[in-house]
C-alpha cells in the first residue's frame, strides 16, 4: 500500500484544520499530493464548531485557495476541489470524490463532540467508514492547536473475520517511515448477557479459550510483520 493522493475534507473551521499537520507529514513522507475538498450543504448551518460556516462556492474557493497557497509554500503538492451542487448527505459526496480523484486515503478530524443528529445517523467519518471503500486517517481533537504530527505508536486492531491483510498492509506502509512501534490488538467478544447469567463458569472458560486462540493466531502475524517493519508487539 502506498499513499500518493490524500483527500482532506475541510469545512472552514480550525478544528477541521487540525488534521493538516498529519496530512502534511504524510505528504512529506510519501511524496503524496493533498486534495483539499469542500462539499456545499443544502441549508447549511450558519456556524460550525462555533465559527462561520462556508455557505457558498465563492467563500469555499477563497478559503481553499488560501489553504493551498500555504501548503505550497511548505513544499507540498496540492489541489483543491469544491462540490458546488449543495447536498444533504456530505458523507456520500466525500466518498464519491475520493473515488473520482483516485484517493488512497481520506484524512479528517473528529471533533470529539456529538449532538442528537450525530447520535442518530452517525458522524460523517463513521458513515464513510461503513462503506469500507477508502481508508480513513481520523484524528480526534477537542482543540485546534495541536502540535506537529509524529507517529510513534501504531495500534492495529485485528478482526480475523474481516480483511486482516488490509490492516497489515497499512501497518507496513505507515510504520517504517516514522520508525513507529506496531501493536497488534484482537479482542474477545463479550458473551450474551443471558449466557453469562445462566452459565457463568462456562462463559469464563469460553472467554479464556478464545483469548488463547487469538494469541496463537496473532503470534505468527506479529513475527511476519516484525521481519518487515521492526518493532512489533
Buried (B, 14 or more C-beta within 10 A) or exposed (E): BEBBBBBBBBBBBBBBBBBBBBBBBBBEBBEBBBBBBBBBBEEBEEEBBEBEBBBEBEBBBEBBEEBBEEBEEEEBBBBBBBBEEBBEBBBBBBBBBBEEBEBBBBBBBBBEEEEEEEEEEBBBBBBBBEEEEBBBBBBEBEEBEBEEBEBEEBEBEBEEEEEBEEBBBBBBBBBBEBEBBBBBEBEBEEBEEEEBEEEEEEBEEBBEEBEEEBEEEBEEBBEEBEEEBEBBE
